[in-house]
């Protein structure tokens, strides 16, 4: 009887430990899939504005091979992406020597809604001196300049008044919904 009880305890303990190991393994979440852009938010010196730009297409398609397609109107990110479910980041990059860049955004998820947040960048560069702008800084400057076309919009006008002539810091939030 002792042999049967000992054998049963060994089997049960092996089963319990194997179940515990399985619960420690968490599945790796993938970012691959089709998404629709809901809005882009520009934050400058703590002031937020939903960009008024109309896009002809709002579909993003992130493929499992690390490539993606995006709306033609958005020429911000080209190349490849890498998603880290552990770090909750998505990295866009392009190795082409003429257009090489690397941009890391944090990813927040709620149900099928994702927010990709750029890090806060400095806009107070000496652009006529020796300072070289990062790819994200170029996007920020270009976006702020493009807002001039919408200055008659009261929301854009109020935003421009708040940020003034010499903005210091900016970031972007991209709001996507997974299809």
C-alpha positions in Angstrom: 0.0 0.0 0.0 2.9 2.4 0.8 4.2 1.8 -2.7 0.9 2.7 -4.3 0.5 5.8 -2.1 4.1 6.9 -2.9 3.6 6.3 -6.6 0.3 8.3 -6.5 2.0 11.2 -4.7 4.8 11.3 -7.3 2.3 11.3 -10.1 0.2 14.0 -8.5 3.2 16.2 -7.7 4.5 15.8 -11.3 1.1 16.9 -12.6 0.9 19.9 -10.2 4.4 21.1 -11.1 3.8 20.7 -14.8 0.6 22.7 -14.5 2.4 25.5 -12.7 5.1 25.6 -15.4 2.5 25.9 -18.1 0.8 28.8 -16.4 4.2 30.6 -16.3 4.4 30.5 -20.1 2.5 33.5 -21.6 1.7 33.6 -25.3 3.5 36.3 -27.3 1.1 38.8 -28.6 1.5 39.7 -32.3 0.8 43.1 -33.8 0.1 41.6 -37.2 -3.3 42.5 -38.7 -5.4 45.2 -40.3 -6.0 48.4 -38.5 -7.9 51.6 -39.2 -6.5 55.0 -38.1 -9.0 56.9 -36.0 -7.0 60.1 -35.4 -3.6 61.6 -34.8 -3.0 63.8 -31.8 -0.1 66.3 -31.7 1.0 67.4 -28.3 3.2 70.5 -28.1 4.3 71.9 -24.7 1.4 70.1 -23.0 -1.2 71.4 -25.5 -3.0 68.7 -27.5 -4.6 69.0 -31.0 -6.3 66.3 -33.0 -4.8 66.9 -36.5 -7.4 68.1 -39.0 -5.7 66.5 -42.0 -8.1 64.4 -44.1 -6.6 61.1 -45.3 -7.8 59.4 -48.5 -7.3 56.0 -46.8 -7.0 55.2 -43.1 -6.0 51.5 -43.4 -2.8 50.1 -41.9 -1.8 46.5 -42.6 0.9 45.1 -40.3 2.2 41.8 -41.8 3.7 39.0 -39.8 7.0 39.3 -41.7 7.6 42.7 -40.1 6.5 44.9 -43.1 3.5 47.1 -43.2 1.4 49.2 -45.5 -0.1 52.5 -44.5 -2.2 55.4 -46.0 -0.5 57.0 -48.9 -1.1 60.4 -47.4 1.0 59.5 -44.4 4.6 59.4 -45.4 5.9 59.4 -41.9 7.0 55.8 -41.5 8.3 53.4 -44.1 10.3 50.3 -43.9 9.8 47.6 -41.3 8.4 47.3 -37.8 9.1 45.2 -34.8 6.6 44.7 -32.0 7.6 43.8 -28.4 4.7 42.6 -26.4 7.0 42.4 -23.4 8.2 46.0 -23.6 4.9 47.3 -25.1 6.7 49.0 -27.9 6.7 49.1 -31.7 9.8 50.1 -33.5 9.7 51.5 -37.0 12.9 51.5 -39.0 14.4 51.7 -42.5 18.0 50.6 -43.2 18.1 52.4 -46.6 21.2 54.7 -46.2 19.4 57.6 -47.8 16.4 57.4 -45.5 17.7 55.4 -42.5 15.9 56.0 -39.2 14.6 54.3 -36.1 11.6 55.4 -34.2 10.3 53.7 -31.0 6.7 54.2 -29.9 5.0 52.8 -26.8 1.8 50.8 -27.3 -1.3 51.0 -25.2 -4.1 48.5 -25.8 -7.7 48.5 -24.7 -9.9 45.9 -26.3 -9.4 46.4 -30.1 -8.1 50.0 -29.7 -4.4 50.8 -29.8 -2.6 54.0 -29.0 0.9 54.4 -30.4 2.7 57.1 -28.5 5.9 58.7 -29.6 8.4 59.9 -27.1 8.6 63.6 -26.3 11.1 65.3 -28.6 12.9 68.6 -28.3 12.0 71.2 -30.9 14.3 73.9 -29.6 17.2 73.0 -31.8 19.7 75.3 -33.5 18.5 74.3 -37.0 20.9 76.7 -38.6 23.9 75.6 -36.6 25.5 72.2 -36.1 22.5 70.4 -34.7 21.1 67.5 -36.8 17.4 66.8 -36.5 16.1 63.3 -35.8 13.5 61.8 -38.1 10.8 62.3 -35.4 11.9 65.9 -35.0 11.5 66.5 -38.8 8.0 65.0 -38.6 7.1 67.3 -35.8 8.4 70.4 -37.5 6.8 69.5 -40.8 3.4 68.9 -39.1 3.6 72.2 -37.2 4.4 74.0 -40.5 1.5 72.1 -42.3 -0.9 73.5 -39.7 -0.6 76.9 -41.3 -2.9 75.7 -44.0 -5.6 75.2 -41.4 -5.1 78.4 -39.4 -8.6 79.6 -40.2 -10.0 76.6 -38.3 -10.8 78.0 -34.8 -9.4 74.9 -33.0 -6.1 75.2 -34.9 -5.9 78.9 -34.4 -6.4 78.5 -30.6 -3.8 75.8 -30.5 -1.3 78.0 -32.4 -1.9 80.8 -29.9 -1.2 78.5 -27.0 2.1 77.1 -28.4 3.3 80.5 -29.6 6.2 81.2 -31.9 8.8 79.1 -30.1 7.5 75.6 -29.2 9.9 73.5 -27.1 8.6 69.9 -26.9 6.3 67.7 -28.9 4.9 64.2 -29.2 2.4 62.3 -31.3 -0.4 59.8 -30.4 -1.7 57.6 -33.2 -5.1 56.0 -32.4 -5.8 52.7 -34.3 -8.6 50.2 -34.1 -7.9 46.6 -35.0 -10.3 45.1 -37.6 
